[in-house]
Amino acid sequence: MTIKGIFPALVTPFNSDESVALAAVKANIQRYNHTGLAGYVVLGSTGEAVMLSRDEADAILSAVKEVAAPEKLLIAGTGAESTADTIARTKRAAALGYPVALVKTPYYYKPAYKPAVFARHYRSVADASPIPVLLYSVPVFTGVALESADVIALSDHPNIVGIKDSSGDVRRVAETVAGTPAEFQTLVGAASTVLSCLAIGARGAILALACALPERCVALYKAFRQVQAETARELQLGLVKASQVIVSEMGIAGVKYAMDLREYRGGQPRLPLLPLQEEQKKRLSAVLASLEPATARA
């Protein structure tokens, strides 16, 4: 299982009544199929997965699978609070045709979640999973992190093939790459650190920003791979500014509005998340306008 390149952390579009807009899900994928994206991550943090029912989640997994181009790698977010539920969700994703599971850390009982707890959880999931498992550490949302020592200890499991590290901590990523086997695949989730992390051995990135700016994110990855240092640096600097405003400051509502401006299907977030205010929309529009419009379609 090779996992490399740029993946968007797909959003979940909703209709005006807050039902899942499956037609919009499919429309986005059909357009992404013509980009250089390596595949799609479904039911991740940007997809508002914690706000979806099990039936809604299954419907989204099925919709993406139905229209994704065959060369695109599909990764399903299957993490839940209990080990048993995580295993059930992972088996369900596998049954729907997904070849990789992305498993976020449990987080509700934070005081109890020591390294031994995460080790037992992830090894149990990986033992039971019919498909390879990617660890997922996203402390900005969960309040807990998989430290490099935790990841290194888990990397010996034959069914744990890598990690998505969304901490934005380049040191942690470097320690993980240095301490894990060569076949263990580290991907990052912070658009502002992609170039630095690629330089120290990350295989790619799973990015919210790639939902709205897939061409620029892919162009950065390609420039790095082709040793076009100045081009890669310029693209990374542009993504730093865009990520700060669109993702860090404005969150899922910002990502969705940026998609709307680029004629994707973003729409409103699901309550209790709120849509952007007019002033925020103006700031976001200005950020997009400041990026070079001539970035080659990847």
N, C-alpha and C positions, 0 to 999 in steps of 0.2 A: 504494500500500500504506500504510494507516494503522494504526499500532500504538500504542494508547493504553489507559489503564485499568489494572486490576489483574489479574495473571496468577499463578496458583500455580506454583511450581517443583515439579511433581508428584513424589511419592515412588513407589518401586517396592515394593509389598507382596510378601512371600515366604511360601510355605507352610512348614510345620515342617521339611521336608527341604531348605529353601533354594531350591527351585524357584520361579519367578515365579508369583505368584497372579493370573492374568489375570482371574478372576472378581472379585477384590477391586479390581483396577484399574478394571474396568468399573463396579462398584458406586459407587466414589468419583466417577467422572465423571458418572454418572447423577444423583447427589445435587448435585454442583457445577453441573449444567445448570440448576438452579432458583435459582441465586444470580446476582448481578450481575457475576460474574467476566467479564472480556473474552475470555478464552480460556484455553488450557492450554499450558504449556511441558513438553515430554516429553523425557526423557533428559538432564536437566541435572544439576548437581552434587548436588542433593537427591535425585535419582532414582537415586543410586549407579551412574551410567552407566559409570564406569570399571571396575565390577565385573561388568558384563554381557557375555555373549557376543554376537556379531553376530546369531545367531538369536534370542536373547532380546530384543535391542533391536528387531528387526523385529517380533516378536510383540507387544511393548508398543505400538509405533507403530500397528500394525494395530488393536489392541484399543481404543485411545483414539479413533482415527478412526472406528471402527464405531459408537460410542455417543455421541460428542460432538454436542451440539446444533448445527445448521447455522450459527447465528449466532456461535458461538465460534471465535475465531481460533486455529489450531493452529501451534505453533512447535516444530520438532524440533532437539534438540541433536545436532550432527553433527561437532563438532571432534575431531580426532585428532592424533597427534604428527607424522605426515607430511602434506605437502600432498596427495599422491596419495590417501592413505586418506581425508582430509577430503573431497576432491572425490567420491570413490566413495560415502561415506556420505551426502553432501548429495544426490547424484543419486538414491540409494535412497529417501531421505525424500520427495523430490519425486515419485518414481514411486508412492509409497504415498499420495499426495494431500496432502502438507504444503505450504503455500504460503510458509513462511518457515523459514530455517535459522539457528540460533544457533551460532556458531562460536567456541569458546574458544581462547585462545592455546595454542600448543604450549609446553611448559615443561621437558621433561626435560633438555635441553642448555642450561641457563640461561646459562652464560657466553657462549654464541654468539648469544643472542637479543637483538640490537641492533635499533634501529628499522628499518634496511634489511631485516633478515630478516623482521620482521613485515609490512613493506610488500609484499615479494615474495610471501609466503605468502598474505596476504589478497587481494591483487590477482589472484593465480593462481586462488584458490578462486572469487572473485566472477566472474572471466572465464568459468570453466567451469560455474558453477552455473546450473541452469535456473530457480531461484527466488531471490528477494531474500535477502540475507545481513545478519544482525545480528552485529556484533562482540561478543565476550564477554570481559571482563576480570574475573578473580576471583582477585586476588593472595593472599587468605587460604588458598587451596588450591594454587595453582600456583607462588607465589613470584615471579611476574613480573606486571607491570602494563602496560597500554597507557596511556601518558601522554596528556594532552590534545593535545599537539603531534602525536603519532602518529595519533590519531583524526581530528584536523582534516585531516591530510594525506591520509587515506584517504577522507574524506567526499566527495571529488570523483568517486569511482567510481560510475557510475550504478546498479550492482547492490548497493552497500553502503548500506543504508537507515537504519542506526542502530546503537546500541550498548546492551548491558546492562552498566552499570558497577556492579560489586559491591564496589568498594573502600571504600565508606562515606565517601569523601573529598568533601565538598561543594564544596570549592575546585576540585577536578579536574572535577567535574560542571559547575560554573559556567563554567569555561574552555572546556569542550567545547561547551556550549550557545552560548556567545558566539562561538566561532570556526568553527562549522559552519553550512552553509546552513539556511534556515528549514525545509526539508523533511526534514532529517536528524533522526531521532527518538531521543532519549536516554531510556532507561529505567534505573531503578536497582534494586539488589538487596539493599539494606540497609533493613530495616523501620524502624530507628531514625532514618533521615534522609529518609523519604519526603516529609513535609510541606515541609521545607527545600528539597528538590530540586524538588518541584513548583513552589514559589514562584519558583525561578530558571529554570524553563522545561522541566524534565523532563516527558515525556508520560505517564508512569505508572511501574509497578514490577512486577518479577517476583520474588515473595517465597516463601521456604520457609514463613514464618509463615502465609501465605494458605492453605496446605493444611489447617491446623487452625482458623484464624480467618478464613475468607473474608468473612464478613459485616462484621466490624469493619474489615478492610482496605479493602473496597469502600466502607464508610461514610465512612472518612477521605477517600478520593478524591472521593466525591460532595460531602462537606462543603466541601472545597477548591474544587471546581468551582462550587458554589452560593454561594461567598463567605460561608460560615458559619464565621467565624474561630474563635470560642470552641469550637464543637463539634469542629472540626478539631484544635485544639490539645489538647483533652482526649483525643480518640481517639489522637493521636500519642503523648502521654505514656503512655497505657496500653500502646501497642504497644512503646514503648521498653523498659519493664520486662519485658514478655512475651518480646520478642526477645532481651534480654540473657540470660535464664535458659534459655529453651527452645531457642534457636538457637545463640547464641554459646557458652554454657557446656555445653550437653548435646548439641548437634549433631543429626545425623540421627536418632539414637535418641530424642532429646527431641521432635523434630517428630512422629515416628511415635507416641510415647506420648501426646502431646497430641491427636493425631487419634483414638486409641483412646478417650480420655476423652470426646471429642465425638461418638463413635459413627460415626466414619469407619473405614476399614480401613487402619491403619498397620502394626502388627505389629513384628517384630524387624528390625534391620538385618542385612545379610549380613556374615559373618565376613570379615576380622578385626575389624570394628566390633562393639562389645559392647552389649548392652541396658543400660538404666538399672538402677542399684541401688535398693533400696527407699527409702533416704533421699532419693535424687534424685527418685523418683516422688512422694514426699510434698511436696517443695518445688515441683515442677512443678504438682501438683494445687492447691496453695495459690495459686500465681500465677494459674491459670485461674479459681479461685473468686473472686479479688479483682477480676476484670474484671466490668463490669456485665453481667449476664445478659440484660438487656432490650434490647441492641443490636438494632435493627430488622433483620430478615432482608432482605438486599439483593437 
